[in-house]
């Protein structure tokens, strides 16, 4: 039987262009450089991120815009790509139910966030995770289950879990271990398996950076004999300089939780914090003493010398500190809060309850906006600290509350502006004052003041609980009038008052969030405690803090209270939320004695929610029922405010999501993924959108799938969909908001669109198809004759594909076990196999191939079931097809009689493709589309490759009007080959070609500049055509430029012979070197093809030599390119103006075959073109020379060339015989212009001989 390897696989990669800004790597020269340096090539490299599922995402930069390409672990994978603010997410659909149920952290799929934290593949070979185990006995917890493909790096008892490192090379194995892939496990009640209950990203946490001791009254405490003596305070930070004079003898224990780093502080932050707490001031003659110099320190290094650490390292440090006898734990660090399931906040709450340690934690430096307090400062048990300056004014950077749930944070403030404390040896953190001290600002600096104050109070009252220490410190703080409680809590720490005052009270009375229509009164107590021997009578007043507060909104139960000696008293505070408008409110209740000697302050806070109404979003499936065997996503877009959209998941058959939203105008979008009963395939996708919905009363919004239209597309030539992408962009006035959804579906998924409701003009609806010639047609030819509709199992590139017409006898092989073939004589026949839970699809295919079958069909026997999945990257050895249950049962019945014959017609490599984009305002009722020849352009594309069956990929971006977020297919393909593309004309488009296997994450590829093809236009495009060389691409204005002091030469390391390609992104394994000379003197070298180097204003001769090598199995031509540019330059500009440098690039036009070869012993013509940087007037080329070598440059033979205009040359190459050489030709070209500028380029193995 004849079949071929697949050369173009349609269930391809999803590639995403995100229009969120970005800049080219090729910019103007920097102001100055120290020697020859590499130019950061942010847009000339690809950043790979391996997801926890094993899928690989590659972030690149296309024409100044970031782009995402997804390489799926399984060819059947489907992804949802979306943006939330500036973050870009790529979520495999298999993971979505776990995100919806809160079992898996969505941050694991935030591509921009993962890269920002250094979790891309170039910087991390593992994926750092925190996993939670189900409740179990302590003995089992000591030896938790480790999912395959991962290792436990540390146990984290406070979150009932462990820090786990998942090996990126085994990420797919890890995910398979925790993903229950049975039908039950994939259903709406999907649960993680493998002994894991929850998976978080082990995110990075950073140090909270951006006159103080006397300011908080510490000398009075010292005078009273309290300096923290006998109290252990833990500092969890960047480590410590234990040899600093202020800290000698102060540290009783230290431990590093940062792999590969000792506790020594290489950053400086931790030393500064530690000395603020307990420094002796020895280095300053006592001037810079800490708050509690009598306390002793436990130092946990949880942040690296770079100032960051993983959440698991922070939690491990917290556990160590709390269980090592620390009464107070100081944490001047934080990261973004993760809501209800925040693991660091959970650890703080649990450890506080278990050990009695008080955690003082920085609020963060994300002010002055509200709701900016970070984690772990959001923990309820934490004493969260804001920062004030030396006048007790809140600093601009100090993070503010309320929290997202309306709670009050921070509770207290302390000095955090320009704090002078110990400087770690060899560090420059902050603003150094001298060798021993540095000045720094931030809530990081405020927090140790409070930690020191807590140590002093703990010395005075060693039996107090952390709750009592917290409430006493907060209620004795000094209130700053007119400042919001959400900035200062109860006020600035007052150690003097805390030590001398025997009466304290509830530091905070937090009413939280109140519904907008709440009218009933809410009562909460203030409890006053007196530790003195005399009763104290206090007069109570309430005063608004930082805003207007209606007089009737808060009422005290008494104007005075007498607190008995060694006793307590309660005064109720009553809130009447019906008296206030929406907003965040606060007040201070002050209880003061007549003589002013006792002052107790309580921060009272509440949030009156905005006016809200209920909206029930109801989804009805295409069959008129609530969606079953599905999960759905409902997006909510607030059209009143430019803010990220909210996303809500619906699992299973509920079909409804109930929301309570503020009054306003909204848009909604829905998407329902309808699975086969075994959850192996998405068979249908139903989506809809509604905009301009005014929510001013309770209402119901229904997305009725019965009104949906099946999306179809027709093309001039027969075609079938390989992948289709839907996109929605919400418009607001004359601008488009950054609200875009993209769903990419495999060709076998039926897509249905529900007509948009209300303001259709507010929505842009796009559909982008990738289509090829029909790859398969089948019919039963005996007994009887009737068509069937099998489809390929979506195997990896290189899988066997049918080519031509074949008639085969069908043999029924049961479930496809080896024993099922016994006595069946399957050789040369088609094996019909029933899907089985006992065997993988891959095993069934391999068993059929081993039995000699020429092809296999795998069918379902469950009703309404269709499709099977093939995981992994192993190509199928024989053509593998899948069939639905109804047709499969019919064929099985025929095969049981041993009389069934099937005719299969296949096209292994489609000779043409269609790339079609349709766009419209709103989703129209009719979703049938017909593409006419007059709306298309034609691209004759040739994909060259020097080795047969070279694996690569191809993608085309079509950009619709006002499109801010673009998804296209990226098809895996083998090269060399030619294909005719029919492309929607009149829209900006660009092409992308991978020169390496795309499953490697696009290690090397090229792209065109954005361009518009006109209707009827025909163009020719060649990719990876010899001669591949180093050159400055034609479209870069600053590829070779200088200012007064610095020059840059920025060639693309390996660029093919066509001049239209914009970039060639270098392979990560390429070896590059640039060496620069001035007037014959070496300036230096750098391991990069793109370099900046110092220049003088005076005229001088420069020589820039680049050497690029690529050693890859499928890269057999242009294995090394050496280019020497010699030019003269002077500068008489204003210093900042960029001036082009006369750097000559060589373009080659050589008639080579698709495998980059020419006949041996032939004479072939060559055209040489010489280009200068864009924007520079070209000079006449005065002299050109050309040489040939058949031994990689050991010997040379000069070829004749003649000038072809001012900037070109024509030559004839006489190619040698194959015998006696290595089968390749190396070229050397020299060219000199009329001003004496020159280029010499040697391309080793420029092309092949055949």
Secondary structure, DSSP 4 states (H G I P E B T S, - for coil): --EEE-SEEEEEEEEEEE-S----S--SPPS--SSSEEPP-TTSS-EEEE-TTS-EEEEEEETTEEEEEEE-SSTT--EEEEEETTEEEEEEHHHHHHHHTTSB-GGGGBHHHHHHTT-STTT-SEEEEEEEPPS--HHHHTT----TTEEEEEEEGGGTEEEEEEEGGGHHHHHHHHB--STTTTSTT--B-TT-SEEEE--EEEE----HHHHTTHHHHHHTT-S-TT-EEEEEES-B-TTSTTTTTTEEEEEE-STT--SB-SSSHHHHHHHHHH---GGGTTTT--TTTTSEEEEEE-S-TTSEEEHHHHHHHHHHHHTTT-SEEEE-EEB---GGG-HHHHHHHHHHHHH-PEEEEE--S-TTSSS---BTTT-TTSEEEEEE-TTSPBPTTS-----TTS-----EEEE-SSEEEE--TT---SEE-SSSEEEE-SHHHHHHHHHHHHHHHHHHTTT--HHHHHHHHHHTSBP-TT--HHHHTT-B--HHHHHH--EEE-SEEEEEEE-TT--SEEEEEEEEEE-SSS-EEEEEEEEESSS---TTTEEES-SEEEE-TT-EEEEEEEEEGGGS-SEEEEEEEEEE-TTSS-EEEEEEEEEEPPPEEEEEEEEE-TTSS---SEEEEEEEEESSS--PPEEEEEETT--EEEEEEESEEEEEEEEEEEE-TTSS-EEEEEEEEEEEEEESS-EEEEEEGGG-EE-EEE-SS--EEEEEEEEEEEEETTEEEEEEEEEEEETTSEEEEPPPEE-GGGEEEEEEEEEES--EEEEEEESS-EEE--EE--PPTT-EEE-EEEEEEEEE-TT--GGGGTT---TTSEEEEE--SSS-HHHHHHHHHHTT-SEEEEE--STT-------SSPPPSSEEEEE-HHHHHHHHHHHHTT--EEEEEE-SS-SEEEEEEEEEES--S--EEE--GGGEEEEEEEE--SSTTEEEEEEEEEE-TT-SEEEEEEEEEEESEEEEEEEESSSEEEEEEESS-GGG--SSEEEEPPEEPPTT-EEEEEES-S--EEE--TT-TTSEEE-SSEEEEE-EEEE-S-S-EEEEEPPTT-EEEEEEEETTEEEEEESSSEEEEE--SS-EEEEEEEEEE--BTTB-SS-EEEEEEEEEE---S-SSS-EE--PPEEEEEE---TTSEE-TT-EEEEEEEEE--TTSPPPPEEEEEEEEESSTTSS-EEE-EEE-STTEEEEEEE---STTS-SEEEEEEEEEETTS-EEEEEEEEEEEE-
